[in-house]
Amino acid sequence: MEKKFYTYIILTVDNTLYCGYTDDPETRFEKHKAGIAAKYTRSHKPLKIVYLREFDTKSEAMKEECRIKSLTRVQKEELIKSSHNLAK
């Protein structure tokens, strides 16, 4: 089975958005909840994954993460509503 990669956005309890990439969204989210995945999500507790998009390569997922991080909050909210979102 071919490995897939994902770009994700997490909604935090204080209503901020955190973006990252991974090859295992469920395990990565559990690490965020445990406070061991990223410095940001240690102080901004994760609530749920609100955006998830699959890619064939790590490079594609990383490029999408970079693109999303350059968006405004409103643009990110529009993206979350988009048809590419697997988290729905």
C-alpha positions, 0 to 999 in steps of 0.5 A, a space after each residue: 500500500 502506497 503511503 499518503 500524506 496529509 495537510 490538516 488544520 486543527 481548531 483549538 479551544 481558544 478558536 485559533 487555527 493550527 496547520 501542519 502535515 503528517 502521514 498519519 492524521 489520527 496519531 498526529 492529532 493524539 500527539 497534539 492533544 497530549 502536548 507533544 506534537 508542537 509547541 503551539 498546541 501545548 498552549 492552545 489546546 486542540 479541539 478537532 481537525 477541521 480540515 484534512 487533505 490527502 496528497 501522494 507525496 510529502 512535498 505536496 503536503 508540505 507545499 500546501 501547509 506553507 500555502 495555507 499558513 500564508 492565508 488570512 483567517 477568512 481565507 482559511 475559513 473558506 478553505 475549511 468549507 471547500 470540497 477538498 476537505 476530508 474532515 467533513 
